Amino acid sequence: MLYRLKAAGYQSYLVGGGVRDLLLGREPKDFDVATDATPEQVKEVFRNCRLIGRRFRLAHVHFGREIIEVATFRSMQDASEPGDRETENGMLVRDNIYGTIEEDALRRDFTINALYYNIEDFSVVDYAGGIEDLRSGVLRLLGDPVTRYREDPVRMLRAVRFAAKLGFMINPACEKPLFEMGGLLQSVPAARLFEEVLKLFMAGVALHSFEKLRHYGLFAELFPETERCLSHEDHEFPITFVTRGMQNTDARIREGKPVTPAFLFAVLLWEPVRQLFERLRAAGESPLSAMQQAGSDVLMDQLQRVSIPKRFSIPMREIWNLQHRFEQRAGKRPYRLMTHPRFRAAYDFLLLRAEAGEVDQELADWWTEFQERDEEQRNQMVRQANSSSDKPRKRRRRRKRPAKPADQG
C-alpha cells in the first residue's frame, strides 16, 4: 500500500501505535498510514477506499476484513486563522487543514505515537523525541497538557490506557491535569466513550486500567453510579467483585478466549443494580420484577454517560435476570435454567459473586457439580434439594368468586 501511494507520487509512512509497538517488541494490533495525499486523492488511488469522519476526514482502505486507516498530514495552523477548522469552548470539533509531515508529527497526541517509518530508507523519523521517551518508559503529551486535554478530553483516557498497557509512567506535567479536568468527559458523545471503554477494558489490562481510572477520578465520570457504590461501602464486596471481574477478563484475553462487552458491563454496573434490587424487594416486588426494574433504571442513567448498544445491553440484562433463578434448585427448574441461551454467562457471573463473597460458595459449587453429573446423578441432586428446601408451604385457599349478577332485562 505504501509503495502504491509512492508510485502515485505521494509521500507515505507507517505511523503511530504500529511503529511504537514494533520498536517495543510487541505485536502491533493494526497499522495506520500518514500521507501528503488528500483523502480524495487516496480514494483515486484505491478503489476499495471509503472516506469517513467530519472532525478528522480519513480514508479507510479495505483489504478483505482488514482496514488500513490513511490520514493526511495535519497542519499547525492556529485555530483562529481561516480554514477548515472549528473549536467550541476549546474543544476541537473539526480539523481538516493539511500540512507537512513535520507539522503532522507535532499535532499528534503523545510523543511515542509521533513516530514515522519511512519505506525509502527503512528508517524511523522522529520529530518529537518519541524514541527517547520509549527508552525511558515515559508517556508525554506534545504541547501544553491542559490545552491538549481541552481540545479532546478523550486524551485523558488514552493517557490512562497507554500507561496501563505499556507500563509507562505519565509525565508529571501531563498527569496533574488528570485529577482536575475529568469533568470535561461529560462533553464527549456517549457513543465515543463506549468505544474508549472497550479499549480500556478489553486489551488485557482491565484491572490496571480500572485502578488508574479510579486513582485519577476518571472512573466516576464514566460510571458515576458504580463509583458512588464503591466509594460508600463499608465492606469490601463491591470492589472485590469488580476487581475479580477485571482479573477474569484479563485472564480470558491472555488465554485467547472470547470476551463479550455484555459480561464486562454486567460486572461494572452490577452493584448499583443489586442495591436498587434489594430496595425494591424490601418494598414487596417479586425477584424478577425487582431485577427488571433495577436493570432498566440503572441502564437508563448509565446511557447518559456511556452508551451501550442493545446487542450488548439485552444479554447483559439477561445475565442479571437469571441470578435469582440459581437459588431455585427444586423440581424441573434447574433443567430449564440450563437450557437458557445465557446460562453459561450467567453461571460465570454467579461464580464471580461467590468468589467475592456475595453469595454462598455452596450455591456455586452445587451448580458446577450439577453440570458435570449424568442424568441419574442430577436427579438425585434435585431430590436432595427438594428434601432440604424450605418448610412445606401452606396451600392457599381459593377465594370463592361472587355469583354473577342476573341479567337485567
Secondary structure, DSSP 4 states (H G I P E B T S, - for coil): -HHHHHHTT--EEEETHHHHHHHTTPPPS--EEEESS-HHHHHHH-TTEEEE-SSS-EEEEEETTEEEEEEEPBP---TTSSSSEEEETTEEEEE--B--HHHHHHHSSBGGG-EEEETTTTEEEESSSHHHHHHHTEE-BSS-HHHHHHH-THHHHHHHHHHHHHTPEEPHHHHGGGGT-GGGGGGS-HHHHHHHHHHHHSSS-HHHHHHHHHHTT-HHHH-HHHHHHHHS-SSSHHHHHHHHHHHHHHHHHHTT----HHHHHHHHHHHHHHHHHHHHHHTT--HHHHHHHHHHHHHHHHTTTS---HHHHHHHHHHHHTGGGGG--STTHHHHHHTSTTHHHHHHHHHHHHHTTSS-HHHHHHHHHHHHS-HHHHHHHHHHHHHTSSPPPPPPPPPPPPPPPPP--
